[in-house]
Amino acid sequence: MTTTGTPHPTRTSRSPHTALTLAATLLTATVALYIALVALGNITDFDSNQQFVRHVLAMDTTFKDEDLMWRAITSKGLQDTAYVAIIVWETLAAFVLIAATWLWVRRDLEQARRISTYGLLMLMLLFGAGFIAIGGEWFAMWQSDDWNGLDAATRVFTLSGVVLLVIHLPARTASSAEDRPSAE
């Protein structure tokens, strides 16, 4: 028996796009959840990471090299201002990524991709420029055995970068798969 007409669409013709959208949605949601919990933790347990920021900026657990110690910020007011700014930035990034997740769920792909990019870049700026570059190098956080957040910052920076790459992968469509030459 033969059939005529258009072939029945298979699930695989749509799955690359659907799978990529699902991956983008879940990865964006994961990062949104993570940074929302970080911000919430910093707000509800203010003192724990306040001490971290104070020690990093004061450089009081580094090697105390006199050529570097002039960089130290010992004013508790400036230290606390920096900490509050970090919490505000984390909170804003969380809201941006939550909004992006909602856009992914609604399948507003162009807007979701754009808003996700903003939120992920906010995190990469905070953890890359803020913690890795400024905290790690300028304030010599890498020298501290007690107050070294470079591993955690690198994890968040890397995760955000991977998610950023995934959300910008080109979606394969059925027509683009048909346009490719066969391997015969």
Disulfide bonds with the S-S distance in Angstrom:
none
